[in-house]
Amino acid sequence: MLRSPFPSRSRRPRRGSFVRAAGAALGLLLAATAAALTAPATPARADIKVVQETTVTGLEELERDLDKDLYGIPVTVVWYFKDDLFREDVAGKRVRLYDCKKDRYTVIDLDRRIYAVKTLAEAQAYEDSSFFSGVKIVGKATVEPGGTAKTLAGHGVKNHVFNSESQIQDQRSGVSLIAVRCEGEQWNASKLVIPAKCDRIARVALNSGPVRVRRLISALTDKLGAISGVPLTYEWVINIKTLGPVAGYLDATIEAHGKVKGVSTKPLPASLFQVPKGFRRAAPEQEYELFRL
């Protein structure tokens, strides 16, 4: 008999439930798009800092314990690229670092002054075992040039329009449990290319929910990754519908908007890509929260 991955309506989803995982993943979908970049090996390029204002709405159907400082209101997100190093700051509360040469991925909670470190493969295995046991994700996507060009933050950008359809299926029976449809538009600055020569850097921001986002919409993110240049502005609409034995459990429409506020190519200090002094390594039970959020 097929066992539903969803708890009954009479109780809230447990920490490790698939509903919470999907909610966290989709809630960070906009931030995850930051990594959909390509950077062919070329001579050293300038450091890059991109400041954006992002807003995600519609998550309340999936996540009952949303951080009110991060969802439903405009939030400042800053990306930094230097050589094979990457940093993302979210609302002055959370930081993610990635040293591509060392394959060292670090998540930092600025409020609790703690951090956790994994390789990308370890993060993927962690999320697989925590959230995707017993299910598989299948899907398709299209990404096409929109044919429009303009200037944002002093940089020329061109738009791409995209859509994708994915289903989360029970691994043994093949029965579809959740349908996810995404559509939107993204504006990339083709001449603003990240300086990294290490190809893994182009996947790092997908680790906002390491496997959660990539697995849910992998058909789409793989194609967005073929667009040259840093994405400066984008809009997503994500429709979620439960199917089959869990039909009607939840239906949600999530909207994610990002607008560039500034771009800099001035040199960045190496200290930006290091764990601040005085921060302590997270306990094993705290790692769950760090990597989930």
PASEBA-1860 file (N, C-alpha, C; in nm, 3 decimals):
! residues 293
1> MLRSPFPS> 0.086/-0.120/0.000/0.000/0.000/0.000/0.089/0.124/0.000 ~ 0.050/0.225/-0.078/0.125/0.350/-0.086/0.105/0.429/0.042 ~ 0.215/0.469/0.105/0.206/0.548/0.227/0.228/0.694/0.193 ~ 0.131/0.778/0.229/0.142/0.921/0.200/0.256/0.982/0.278 ~ 0.336/1.072/0.215/0.443/1.140/0.287/0.390/1.254/0.371 ~ 0.259/1.282/0.365/0.202/1.396/0.437/0.138/1.353/0.567 ~ 0.152/1.431/0.674/0.082/1.403/0.798/-0.065/1.441/0.784 ~ -0.147/1.398/0.876/-0.288/1.434/0.872/-0.303/1.582/0.899
9> RSRRPRRG> -0.419/1.635/0.862/-0.444/1.777/0.885/-0.455/1.809/1.034 ~ -0.477/1.709/1.116/-0.499/1.732/1.258/-0.372/1.767/1.332 ~ -0.256/1.747/1.268/-0.131/1.784/1.334/-0.039/1.854/1.236 ~ 0.049/1.935/1.290/0.142/2.010/1.206/0.247/1.917/1.150 ~ 0.302/1.948/1.033/0.410/1.865/0.978/0.528/1.861/1.074 ~ 0.585/1.744/1.089/0.704/1.732/1.171/0.822/1.794/1.100 ~ 0.927/1.816/1.178/1.046/1.883/1.127/1.096/1.819/0.999 ~ 1.100/1.689/0.993/1.160/1.621/0.879/1.062/1.587/0.770
17> SFVRAAGA> 0.939/1.633/0.778/0.840/1.592/0.678/0.869/1.652/0.543 ~ 0.815/1.588/0.441/0.841/1.634/0.305/0.776/1.768/0.277 ~ 0.661/1.794/0.342/0.594/1.922/0.320/0.683/2.036/0.363 ~ 0.745/2.024/0.483/0.834/2.130/0.529/0.954/2.145/0.437 ~ 1.003/2.033/0.388/1.119/2.039/0.297/1.082/2.111/0.170 ~ 0.966/2.077/0.112/0.924/2.144/-0.011/0.902/2.291/0.013 ~ 0.844/2.325/0.128/0.821/2.466/0.160/0.950/2.542/0.171 ~ 1.046/2.487/0.243/1.174/2.555/0.259/1.244/2.570/0.126
25> ALGLLLAA> 1.237/2.467/0.043/1.303/2.470/-0.086/1.245/2.579/-0.174 ~ 1.113/2.583/-0.183/1.049/2.679/-0.271/1.058/2.819/-0.215 ~ 1.063/2.828/-0.084/1.079/2.960/-0.024/1.211/3.023/-0.060 ~ 1.311/2.943/-0.084/1.444/2.992/-0.118/1.471/2.982/-0.267 ~ 1.366/2.961/-0.342/1.383/2.943/-0.486/1.448/3.063/-0.551 ~ 1.406/3.182/-0.509/1.462/3.301/-0.571/1.611/3.312/-0.545 ~ 1.650/3.288/-0.420/1.793/3.293/-0.389/1.868/3.187/-0.465 ~ 1.807/3.073/-0.484/1.874/2.964/-0.554/1.907/3.000/-0.697
33> TAAALTAP> 1.822/3.085/-0.758/1.845/3.122/-0.897/1.979/3.191/-0.915 ~ 2.032/3.247/-0.807/2.159/3.318/-0.816/2.269/3.231/-0.872 ~ 2.260/3.101/-0.854/2.368/3.013/-0.897/2.351/2.965/-1.039 ~ 2.244/3.004/-1.106/2.223/2.956/-1.242/2.308/3.038/-1.339 ~ 2.439/3.025/-1.328/2.535/3.102/-1.405/2.634/3.009/-1.471 ~ 2.695/3.056/-1.578/2.806/2.981/-1.635/2.927/3.071/-1.640 ~ 3.044/3.014/-1.619/3.166/3.092/-1.618/3.279/3.011/-1.680 ~ 3.296/3.018/-1.812/3.403/2.943/-1.877/3.538/2.985/-1.824
41> ATPARADI> 3.634/2.893/-1.827/3.768/2.922/-1.777/3.835/3.027/-1.866 ~ 3.864/3.144/-1.809/3.927/3.254/-1.880/4.024/3.321/-1.784 ~ 4.105/3.418/-1.832/4.190/3.491/-1.741/4.108/3.557/-1.630 ~ 4.175/3.595/-1.521/4.107/3.647/-1.403/4.017/3.765/-1.438 ~ 3.898/3.765/-1.377/3.803/3.872/-1.397/3.790/3.953/-1.270 ~ 3.718/4.065/-1.280/3.700/4.151/-1.164/3.611/4.084/-1.060 ~ 3.633/4.120/-0.934/3.542/4.077/-0.829/3.404/4.138/-0.856 ~ 3.299/4.075/-0.803/3.163/4.123/-0.828/3.085/4.124/-0.697
49> KVVQETTV> 3.013/4.231/-0.675/2.916/4.241/-0.566/2.783/4.285/-0.625 ~ 2.677/4.209/-0.595/2.543/4.240/-0.646/2.448/4.252/-0.527 ~ 2.379/4.364/-0.518/2.280/4.386/-0.412/2.141/4.379/-0.475 ~ 2.055/4.297/-0.418/1.919/4.282/-0.468/1.819/4.295/-0.355 ~ 1.697/4.333/-0.393/1.583/4.331/-0.302/1.491/4.220/-0.349 ~ 1.465/4.123/-0.265/1.382/4.009/-0.304/1.261/3.999/-0.212 ~ 1.152/3.951/-0.269/1.029/3.930/-0.192/0.968/3.797/-0.233 ~ 0.935/3.715/-0.133/0.871/3.586/-0.158/0.738/3.583/-0.082
57> TGLEELER> 0.628/3.555/-0.152/0.496/3.549/-0.089/0.427/3.417/-0.123 ~ 0.329/3.380/-0.042/0.250/3.261/-0.069/0.298/3.136/0.001 ~ 0.400/3.148/0.086/0.456/3.030/0.151/0.377/2.983/0.273 ~ 0.281/3.063/0.317/0.214/3.029/0.441/0.138/2.895/0.433 ~ 0.100/2.853/0.313/0.032/2.725/0.300/0.127/2.607/0.323 ~ 0.256/2.631/0.304/0.354/2.524/0.316/0.430/2.528/0.447 ~ 0.459/2.649/0.495/0.541/2.663/0.615/0.466/2.745/0.719 ~ 0.434/2.684/0.833/0.362/2.754/0.938/0.455/2.835/1.027
65> DLDKDLYG> 0.582/2.801/1.026/0.677/2.868/1.116/0.774/2.955/1.037 ~ 0.720/3.036/0.947/0.805/3.120/0.864/0.876/3.226/0.948 ~ 0.999/3.255/0.908/1.074/3.364/0.968/1.019/3.494/0.909 ~ 0.951/3.571/0.991/0.886/3.693/0.941/0.985/3.797/0.893 ~ 1.113/3.779/0.927/1.215/3.872/0.878/1.265/3.836/0.740 ~ 1.221/3.722/0.685/1.273/3.676/0.557/1.166/3.654/0.451 ~ 1.041/3.635/0.490/0.937/3.603/0.393/0.822/3.702/0.401 ~ 0.766/3.732/0.284/0.649/3.818/0.278/0.680/3.966/0.279
73> IPVTVVWY> 0.806/4.002/0.297/0.849/4.142/0.296/0.975/4.154/0.211 ~ 1.005/4.274/0.161/1.130/4.291/0.086/1.251/4.261/0.174 ~ 1.343/4.183/0.121/1.463/4.142/0.194/1.586/4.173/0.108 ~ 1.690/4.225/0.170/1.814/4.253/0.097/1.901/4.128/0.091 ~ 1.939/4.090/-0.029/2.028/3.977/-0.054/2.150/4.028/-0.127 ~ 2.269/3.993/-0.078/2.393/4.041/-0.140/2.478/3.920/-0.180 ~ 2.524/3.919/-0.305/2.615/3.814/-0.355/2.753/3.875/-0.377 ~ 2.857/3.799/-0.340/2.995/3.839/-0.361/3.068/3.727/-0.435
81> FKDDLFRE> 3.144/3.763/-0.537/3.225/3.666/-0.612/3.369/3.717/-0.618 ~ 3.463/3.632/-0.579/3.605/3.667/-0.587/3.682/3.540/-0.621 ~ 3.747/3.539/-0.735/3.820/3.420/-0.779/3.727/3.298/-0.767 ~ 3.766/3.197/-0.692/3.683/3.078/-0.675/3.607/3.079/-0.542 ~ 3.577/3.198/-0.493/3.506/3.214/-0.368/3.370/3.279/-0.391 ~ 3.272/3.239/-0.311/3.137/3.294/-0.321/3.084/3.321/-0.181 ~ 3.009/3.429/-0.167/2.941/3.460/-0.041/2.802/3.514/-0.073 ~ 2.706/3.474/0.010/2.570/3.529/0.000/2.526/3.572/0.139
89> DVAGKRVR> 2.479/3.696/0.152/2.422/3.749/0.276/2.272/3.765/0.257 ~ 2.193/3.714/0.350/2.047/3.724/0.342/1.996/3.803/0.462 ~ 1.951/3.923/0.437/1.885/4.007/0.538/1.971/4.031/0.662 ~ 2.102/4.021/0.649/2.189/4.042/0.764/2.173/3.937/0.872 ~ 2.111/3.822/0.837/2.085/3.717/0.936/2.158/3.588/0.905 ~ 2.173/3.556/0.776/2.233/3.430/0.737/2.336/3.453/0.627 ~ 2.442/3.375/0.633/2.550/3.386/0.535/2.583/3.247/0.485 ~ 2.609/3.237/0.356/2.661/3.112/0.299/2.792/3.143/0.229
97> LYDCKKDR> 2.893/3.062/0.254/3.024/3.076/0.191/3.055/2.949/0.112 ~ 3.125/2.968/-0.001/3.171/2.850/-0.073/3.309/2.875/-0.128 ~ 3.404/2.790/-0.088/3.539/2.789/-0.144/3.541/2.676/-0.246 ~ 3.539/2.711/-0.373/3.522/2.610/-0.477/3.646/2.521/-0.491 ~ 3.765/2.578/-0.475/3.887/2.499/-0.486/3.893/2.391/-0.379 ~ 3.849/2.424/-0.259/3.852/2.330/-0.148/3.721/2.253/-0.134 ~ 3.621/2.288/-0.215/3.488/2.228/-0.205/3.438/2.238/-0.061 ~ 3.446/2.357/-0.006/3.410/2.382/0.133/3.288/2.475/0.137
105> YTVIDLDR> 3.174/2.421/0.178/3.048/2.494/0.181/3.009/2.521/0.326 ~ 2.993/2.648/0.362/2.971/2.688/0.500/2.842/2.769/0.512 ~ 2.761/2.736/0.612/2.639/2.811/0.643/2.656/2.874/0.780 ~ 2.624/3.004/0.790/2.647/3.079/0.913/2.517/3.143/0.960 ~ 2.486/3.129/1.089/2.374/3.198/1.152/2.433/3.314/1.231 ~ 2.411/3.436/1.183/2.473/3.552/1.246/2.413/3.582/1.382 ~ 2.284/3.554/1.401/2.221/3.581/1.530/2.275/3.488/1.639 ~ 2.286/3.358/1.607/2.333/3.261/1.707/2.484/3.244/1.707
113> RIYAVKTL> 2.551/3.306/1.610/2.697/3.303/1.601/2.750/3.159/1.592 ~ 2.684/3.080/1.506/2.726/2.942/1.484/2.738/2.918/1.334 ~ 2.808/2.810/1.297/2.825/2.777/1.157/2.839/2.625/1.141 ~ 2.816/2.579/1.017/2.832/2.438/0.984/2.901/2.429/0.849 ~ 2.980/2.322/0.830/3.061/2.307/0.708/3.039/2.168/0.649 ~ 3.022/2.163/0.516/3.013/2.037/0.443/3.071/2.057/0.304 ~ 3.098/1.946/0.234/3.121/1.956/0.091/2.985/1.956/0.022 ~ 2.982/1.990/-0.106/2.854/1.987/-0.177/2.796/1.847/-0.181
121> AEAQAYED> 2.882/1.747/-0.200/2.834/1.608/-0.203/2.776/1.568/-0.068 ~ 2.841/1.611/0.041/2.789/1.580/0.174/2.656/1.648/0.198 ~ 2.645/1.772/0.151/2.518/1.843/0.167/2.407/1.773/0.089 ~ 2.440/1.727/-0.032/2.341/1.657/-0.112/2.296/1.528/-0.043 ~ 2.391/1.451/0.009/2.356/1.327/0.078/2.274/1.357/0.203 ~ 2.307/1.465/0.272/2.234/1.505/0.392/2.088/1.534/0.358 ~ 2.067/1.611/0.253/1.930/1.647/0.216/1.855/1.527/0.159 ~ 1.923/1.443/0.083/1.858/1.324/0.028/1.801/1.239/0.141
129> SSFFSGVK> 1.883/1.212/0.242/1.839/1.124/0.350/1.733/1.190/0.436 ~ 1.736/1.323/0.446/1.644/1.393/0.534/1.507/1.417/0.471 ~ 1.504/1.440/0.338/1.381/1.490/0.278/1.327/1.411/0.160 ~ 1.411/1.337/0.090/1.366/1.278/-0.035/1.365/1.126/-0.033 ~ 1.366/1.068/0.084/1.361/0.923/0.093/1.227/0.872/0.041 ~ 1.233/0.779/-0.055/1.111/0.715/-0.104/1.040/0.787/-0.216 ~ 1.095/0.900/-0.264/1.030/0.971/-0.375/1.131/1.003/-0.483 ~ 1.082/1.035/-0.601/1.166/1.080/-0.712/1.099/1.199/-0.778
137> IVGKATVE> 1.180/1.282/-0.844/1.130/1.402/-0.911/1.157/1.390/-1.060 ~ 1.054/1.408/-1.140/1.068/1.406/-1.285/1.011/1.536/-1.340 ~ 1.066/1.584/-1.452/1.014/1.709/-1.506/1.077/1.748/-1.638 ~ 1.025/1.856/-1.693/1.076/1.912/-1.818/1.066/2.063/-1.810 ~ 1.146/2.131/-1.894/1.149/2.277/-1.888/1.189/2.335/-2.022 ~ 1.150/2.459/-2.043/1.194/2.535/-2.161/1.242/2.672/-2.114 ~ 1.353/2.717/-2.174/1.407/2.850/-2.150/1.437/2.911/-2.285 ~ 1.381/3.028/-2.314/1.397/3.091/-2.444/1.430/3.239/-2.430
145> PGGTAKTL> 1.509/3.294/-2.523/1.535/3.439/-2.522/1.404/3.515/-2.537 ~ 1.391/3.623/-2.458/1.270/3.703/-2.466/1.275/3.811/-2.572 ~ 1.397/3.838/-2.623/1.410/3.934/-2.732/1.411/4.078/-2.689 ~ 1.428/4.106/-2.560/1.427/4.244/-2.512/1.558/4.275/-2.439 ~ 1.609/4.394/-2.461/1.733/4.438/-2.394/1.709/4.572/-2.327 ~ 1.777/4.595/-2.214/1.770/4.723/-2.145/1.892/4.736/-2.054 ~ 1.898/4.843/-1.977/2.009/4.866/-1.885/1.959/4.865/-1.742 ~ 2.028/4.787/-1.657/1.997/4.781/-1.515/2.125/4.802/-1.436
153> AGHGVKNH> 2.122/4.893/-1.342/2.239/4.922/-1.256/2.364/4.947/-1.339 ~ 2.347/5.010/-1.453/2.460/5.044/-1.538/2.511/4.931/-1.625 ~ 2.440/4.820/-1.631/2.482/4.704/-1.710/2.373/4.663/-1.808 ~ 2.415/4.633/-1.929/2.321/4.586/-2.028/2.271/4.446/-1.994 ~ 2.140/4.425/-2.003/2.081/4.295/-1.972/1.985/4.255/-2.082 ~ 1.967/4.123/-2.096/1.868/4.068/-2.188/1.782/3.969/-2.111 ~ 1.657/3.957/-2.155/1.565/3.871/-2.080/1.552/3.733/-2.141 ~ 1.519/3.637/-2.058/1.481/3.502/-2.097/1.350/3.468/-2.026
161> VFNSESQI> 1.262/3.401/-2.097/1.137/3.355/-2.037/1.146/3.204/-2.020 ~ 1.084/3.151/-1.916/1.099/3.009/-1.888/0.973/2.952/-1.825 ~ 0.960/2.820/-1.835/0.855/2.749/-1.764/0.900/2.605/-1.744 ~ 0.845/2.541/-1.643/0.878/2.402/-1.617/0.760/2.332/-1.551 ~ 0.756/2.201/-1.569/0.656/2.117/-1.504/0.728/1.999/-1.439 ~ 0.707/1.980/-1.311/0.771/1.870/-1.238/0.667/1.795/-1.157 ~ 0.696/1.668/-1.133/0.611/1.588/-1.045/0.697/1.512/-0.946 ~ 0.650/1.506/-0.823/0.713/1.428/-0.719/0.635/1.298/-0.710
169> QDQRSGVS> 0.704/1.187/-0.732/0.637/1.057/-0.741/0.689/0.960/-0.635 ~ 0.600/0.870/-0.592/0.643/0.762/-0.505/0.740/0.673/-0.582 ~ 0.853/0.645/-0.522/0.960/0.575/-0.593/0.922/0.432/-0.632 ~ 0.846/0.365/-0.549/0.812/0.226/-0.577/0.694/0.211/-0.672 ~ 0.589/0.289/-0.650/0.468/0.272/-0.731/0.463/0.363/-0.853 ~ 0.539/0.474/-0.849/0.534/0.570/-0.959/0.415/0.664/-0.951 ~ 0.333/0.653/-0.846/0.216/0.740/-0.830/0.262/0.883/-0.803 ~ 0.203/0.979/-0.875/0.239/1.119/-0.858/0.171/1.175/-0.733
177> LIAVRCEG> 0.248/1.246/-0.651/0.199/1.302/-0.526/0.186/1.453/-0.530 ~ 0.279/1.518/-0.598/0.278/1.665/-0.605/0.315/1.709/-0.746 ~ 0.243/1.807/-0.797/0.277/1.870/-0.925/0.326/2.012/-0.898 ~ 0.439/2.047/-0.958/0.496/2.181/-0.941/0.514/2.243/-1.079 ~ 0.454/2.359/-1.099/0.468/2.432/-1.225/0.531/2.567/-1.197 ~ 0.633/2.600/-1.275/0.703/2.728/-1.258/0.701/2.803/-1.391 ~ 0.689/2.933/-1.384/0.706/3.017/-1.503/0.758/3.152/-1.459 ~ 0.827/3.218/-1.550/0.880/3.348/-1.513/0.972/3.407/-1.617
185> EQWNASKL> 1.045/3.508/-1.572/1.134/3.583/-1.661/1.258/3.622/-1.582 ~ 1.372/3.621/-1.650/1.500/3.652/-1.586/1.582/3.741/-1.678 ~ 1.649/3.841/-1.618/1.731/3.936/-1.693/1.876/3.918/-1.650 ~ 1.963/3.878/-1.746/2.104/3.853/-1.718/2.193/3.957/-1.783 ~ 2.301/3.995/-1.710/2.403/4.085/-1.764/2.512/3.998/-1.824 ~ 2.511/3.981/-1.955/2.600/3.885/-2.021/2.747/3.920/-2.004 ~ 2.781/4.048/-1.987/2.920/4.087/-1.972/2.965/4.088/-1.826 ~ 2.873/4.061/-1.736/2.905/4.056/-1.594/2.914/3.908/-1.556
193> VIPAKCDR> 3.032/3.851/-1.575/3.053/3.707/-1.559/3.133/3.681/-1.432 ~ 3.091/3.584/-1.354/3.162/3.556/-1.229/3.306/3.514/-1.259 ~ 3.399/3.548/-1.169/3.540/3.526/-1.198/3.588/3.383/-1.178 ~ 3.506/3.296/-1.121/3.552/3.162/-1.087/3.591/3.079/-1.208 ~ 3.697/3.000/-1.192/3.737/2.904/-1.294/3.688/2.763/-1.257 ~ 3.652/2.745/-1.131/3.602/2.617/-1.081/3.455/2.604/-1.116 ~ 3.417/2.502/-1.192/3.281/2.495/-1.244/3.177/2.471/-1.134 ~ 3.216/2.419/-1.017/3.118/2.395/-0.911/3.060/2.525/-0.856
201> IARVALNS> 3.130/2.636/-0.874/3.081/2.763/-0.821/2.946/2.798/-0.881 ~ 2.920/2.751/-1.005/2.795/2.783/-1.072/2.677/2.708/-1.012 ~ 2.703/2.612/-0.922/2.594/2.536/-0.861/2.573/2.572/-0.715 ~ 2.662/2.652/-0.658/2.664/2.665/-0.513/2.537/2.727/-0.456 ~ 2.481/2.829/-0.518/2.364/2.894/-0.458/2.243/2.804/-0.457 ~ 2.243/2.699/-0.537/2.134/2.603/-0.530/2.132/2.532/-0.396 ~ 2.239/2.547/-0.321/2.244/2.485/-0.189/2.179/2.571/-0.082 ~ 2.102/2.672/-0.124/2.014/2.737/-0.027/1.923/2.632/0.033
209> GPVRVRRL> 1.885/2.535/-0.049/1.822/2.413/-0.002/1.891/2.307/-0.083 ~ 2.009/2.261/-0.041/2.103/2.194/-0.129/2.043/2.107/-0.237 ~ 1.966/2.005/-0.200/1.907/1.921/-0.303/1.761/1.957/-0.323 ~ 1.702/2.017/-0.222/1.559/2.045/-0.229/1.523/2.122/-0.354 ~ 1.593/2.235/-0.378/1.560/2.316/-0.494/1.604/2.248/-0.622 ~ 1.728/2.201/-0.625/1.780/2.142/-0.748/1.697/2.021/-0.791 ~ 1.658/1.940/-0.695/1.580/1.821/-0.728/1.438/1.857/-0.772 ~ 1.377/1.954/-0.708/1.240/1.990/-0.742/1.227/2.049/-0.881
217> ISALTDKL> 1.324/2.131/-0.920/1.314/2.200/-1.049/1.443/2.183/-1.129 ~ 1.505/2.068/-1.120/1.635/2.048/-1.184/1.629/2.067/-1.334 ~ 1.519/2.028/-1.397/1.508/2.045/-1.541/1.517/2.192/-1.580 ~ 1.465/2.280/-1.493/1.468/2.423/-1.521/1.602/2.484/-1.486 ~ 1.654/2.455/-1.367/1.778/2.519/-1.325/1.896/2.479/-1.413 ~ 1.895/2.357/-1.466/2.002/2.316/-1.557/2.003/2.404/-1.682 ~ 1.885/2.438/-1.732/1.878/2.521/-1.853/1.907/2.667/-1.822 ~ 1.863/2.715/-1.705/1.896/2.852/-1.668/2.047/2.868/-1.651
225> GAISGVPL> 2.113/2.759/-1.613/2.257/2.763/-1.597/2.333/2.784/-1.726 ~ 2.266/2.767/-1.839/2.332/2.787/-1.968/2.329/2.932/-2.012 ~ 2.262/3.019/-1.937/2.255/3.161/-1.971/2.382/3.230/-1.921 ~ 2.446/3.304/-2.006/2.570/3.371/-1.969/2.542/3.495/-1.886 ~ 2.622/3.514/-1.782/2.615/3.636/-1.703/2.532/3.623/-1.577 ~ 2.549/3.723/-1.488/2.480/3.724/-1.360/2.335/3.769/-1.378 ~ 2.238/3.698/-1.318/2.098/3.744/-1.323/2.079/3.861/-1.227 ~ 2.027/3.972/-1.278/2.010/4.091/-1.195/1.866/4.111/-1.148
233> TYEWVINI> 1.772/4.071/-1.229/1.630/4.088/-1.193/1.553/3.969/-1.247 ~ 1.453/3.922/-1.169/1.373/3.809/-1.217/1.242/3.800/-1.141 ~ 1.150/3.726/-1.200/1.020/3.701/-1.139/0.984/3.555/-1.160 ~ 0.935/3.492/-1.054/0.891/3.353/-1.060/0.748/3.343/-1.010 ~ 0.670/3.254/-1.071/0.540/3.214/-1.017/0.542/3.062/-1.009 ~ 0.517/3.008/-0.892/0.526/2.864/-0.868/0.390/2.814/-0.820 ~ 0.331/2.722/-0.893/0.203/2.664/-0.853/0.225/2.521/-0.806 ~ 0.171/2.489/-0.689/0.189/2.357/-0.629/0.051/2.295/-0.606
241> KTLGPVAG> 0.038/2.170/-0.643/-0.090/2.101/-0.626/-0.064/1.956/-0.588 ~ -0.129/1.909/-0.482/-0.115/1.770/-0.443/-0.209/1.683/-0.524 ~ -0.166/1.558/-0.549/-0.236/1.470/-0.642/-0.265/1.335/-0.576 ~ -0.341/1.253/-0.648/-0.362/1.113/-0.611/-0.408/1.096/-0.468 ~ -0.337/1.011/-0.392/-0.381/0.980/-0.256/-0.373/1.097/-0.159 ~ -0.305/1.204/-0.198/-0.295/1.322/-0.111/-0.361/1.444/-0.176 ~ -0.445/1.422/-0.276/-0.512/1.532/-0.345/-0.590/1.618/-0.247 ~ -0.576/1.749/-0.265/-0.648/1.843/-0.180/-0.579/1.876/-0.050
249> YLDATIEA> -0.465/1.809/-0.022/-0.397/1.839/0.104/-0.349/1.984/0.105 ~ -0.292/2.028/-0.006/-0.255/2.168/-0.016/-0.246/2.208/-0.163 ~ -0.284/2.331/-0.187/-0.266/2.397/-0.316/-0.211/2.535/-0.285 ~ -0.104/2.572/-0.351/-0.040/2.699/-0.318/0.015/2.765/-0.443 ~ 0.016/2.897/-0.442/0.082/2.976/-0.546/0.184/3.066/-0.478 ~ 0.308/3.046/-0.514/0.418/3.123/-0.455/0.472/3.218/-0.560 ~ 0.494/3.342/-0.521/0.553/3.441/-0.611/0.684/3.490/-0.552 ~ 0.785/3.500/-0.638/0.917/3.546/-0.596/0.964/3.654/-0.692
257> HGKVKGVS> 1.005/3.766/-0.637/1.047/3.881/-0.717/1.184/3.929/-0.669 ~ 1.271/3.960/-0.762/1.402/4.013/-0.728/1.436/4.133/-0.815 ~ 1.484/4.240/-0.752/1.522/4.361/-0.825/1.663/4.403/-0.783 ~ 1.748/4.428/-0.881/1.884/4.470/-0.851/1.882/4.612/-0.796 ~ 1.964/4.633/-0.692/1.977/4.765/-0.631/2.114/4.826/-0.653 ~ 2.211/4.742/-0.689/2.344/4.795/-0.713/2.440/4.686/-0.752 ~ 2.541/4.723/-0.832/2.645/4.631/-0.876/2.779/4.700/-0.861 ~ 2.878/4.627/-0.808/3.013/4.681/-0.795/3.114/4.579/-0.845
265> TKPLPASL> 3.220/4.627/-0.908/3.329/4.539/-0.951/3.461/4.581/-0.884 ~ 3.450/4.646/-0.769/3.569/4.684/-0.693/3.626/4.561/-0.622 ~ 3.757/4.561/-0.594/3.818/4.446/-0.525/3.751/4.420/-0.390 ~ 3.734/4.293/-0.358/3.672/4.252/-0.232/3.778/4.193/-0.139 ~ 3.773/4.222/-0.009/3.871/4.166/0.085/3.849/4.017/0.105 ~ 3.957/3.943/0.121/3.949/3.798/0.141/3.874/3.763/0.269 ~ 3.874/3.853/0.367/3.809/3.827/0.495/3.658/3.808/0.481 ~ 3.600/3.861/0.374/3.456/3.843/0.350/3.419/3.696/0.336
273> FQVPKGFR> 3.513/3.614/0.296/3.484/3.475/0.263/3.533/3.379/0.372 ~ 3.545/3.433/0.493/3.588/3.354/0.607/3.485/3.361/0.719 ~ 3.480/3.257/0.803/3.392/3.258/0.919/3.442/3.364/1.017 ~ 3.355/3.452/1.066/3.399/3.556/1.160/3.460/3.496/1.287 ~ 3.556/3.565/1.344/3.618/3.520/1.467/3.515/3.518/1.579 ~ 3.527/3.419/1.667/3.437/3.409/1.780/3.314/3.325/1.755 ~ 3.291/3.283/1.630/3.177/3.196/1.599/3.216/3.051/1.629 ~ 3.119/2.972/1.674/3.147/2.834/1.709/3.080/2.737/1.612
281> RAAPEQEY> 3.137/2.619/1.600/3.082/2.517/1.512/2.950/2.467/1.569 ~ 2.850/2.452/1.484/2.717/2.409/1.527/2.720/2.265/1.576 ~ 2.637/2.236/1.676/2.618/2.099/1.721/2.544/2.021/1.613 ~ 2.556/1.888/1.609/2.489/1.809/1.504/2.341/1.839/1.490 ~ 2.270/1.857/1.602/2.127/1.884/1.593/2.097/2.023/1.537 ~ 2.193/2.115/1.546/2.174/2.249/1.491/2.201/2.253/1.341 ~ 2.278/2.159/1.290/2.308/2.157/1.148/2.181/2.145/1.064 ~ 2.084/2.069/1.115/1.958/2.053/1.042/1.897/2.188/1.010
289> ELFRL> 1.882/2.273/1.112/1.821/2.402/1.092/1.904/2.490/0.999 ~ 2.034/2.486/1.015/2.120/2.569/0.930/2.107/2.532/0.783 ~ 2.112/2.403/0.752/2.106/2.362/0.611/1.964/2.368/0.557 ~ 1.863/2.354/0.644/1.725/2.364/0.596/1.692/2.507/0.557 ~ 1.742/2.605/0.634/1.704/2.744/0.612/1.804/2.817/0.525
END
